[in-house]
Amino acid sequence: MNKIADLMKPFRDRINAVDDQIVDLLVERYKIIREVGVFKESNNIPTVVEDRVKEVINRVGDRAGEDFEDIVCEVYALMIAIAHDVEDEVRGHGDKFRDDEE
């Protein structure tokens, strides 16, 4: 390893550990999103419910606090857009995200 890599290793190790947790939570979140898509399809609920989108963005922004609100809201806006794509796929508008076990 070079000197920079050695110096950065403690930070990178911490980031990797957090990334592992994030990945696990994202997988869990998107599994639930698949369930939501199936439920919405069965109950004639639209994929996008704007009030819910605003509620989630506001909630996570408040939780993040002033220093990180903008970053967290931007990340969640992207996650929600992807969640809508996943729901659409599960609802039969494609098969990219369909779980073969369902």
N, C-alpha and C positions, 0 to 999 in steps of 0.2 A: 504494500500500500504506500501511496505517497503521503507526504506530510499534510497536505490539505485534507485528504481522505481521513487520515488519522485524527486530525483536529475536529472534523465534522462528524465522526462516527457516533459520539454520544447523542448528538442531535438527531442524526439519521435513524439511530436505533429507536429513539423515542417516537419519532414520526412514523416509522414502520409499525410500531406497536399500536399506535392510534389508528393508522390505516387498516390494520387487521381488524380492529373493532368496527370501524366504519363499514368495511366490506361486509362483515357478518350482519350488521344492522341493516345495510341496504338490501342484502339478500332477503332478510326477514321482512322488510318493508314491502318489497316488490312481490313476495309470495302473498302477502295480505292484499296487495293491489290486484293480483289475479283473482282472488276470492271476491273482491269488490266488483270487478268487471263482470263476473258470472252473476252475482247478485243483482247488479244494475240491469243486466240483460234480461234476467228473469222477471224483473219488476218494472220494466219499462222506464228506467231512470236514465237521464242523459249522462254521457260520460263526464262532461264538464258541468259542474255546479259552481257558478262564479262566487256565490256567497261563501262556500266552503273554501275555495281557493284563497279568498281574501282573509278568511278566518285563520287559516294555516300560516300564511305569510305574516300576518300581524302577530300571531302567537309566537312563532319562532324568532321573529325580529325582536320582540320584547324580551324573550328569554336570553337572546344573545347579548343584549345590552348595547348601549350607545356606540362603543368602540367597534363592535363587530356586526351591528345590525345590517348594514348595507351588504356586506359580504354574505352573511347567512341568508338574507332575503333573496339575493341573486342566485345562490346555490339552490335554494328551495324552489324558486321559480322554474329553474331548469329541471329539478327532480320531479316537480308536478307535471311539467310538460311531458316528460318521459313517462310518467305514470299514466297520463291520458293515452299515450301511444300504446302502452302495455294493455290498458283496459280495452282499447279499440281492437287490438289483436285478439285478445281473449274472447271478445264479443263476436268474433267471426269476420272481422274486416281485414283478415290476413292471418298468417300463422307464425310469424317471426318469434313471438313471445309466448305462444301457446304451450302449455305444459302437457306433454303426452299422457300423463297420468290422470288428467282431469277428464 
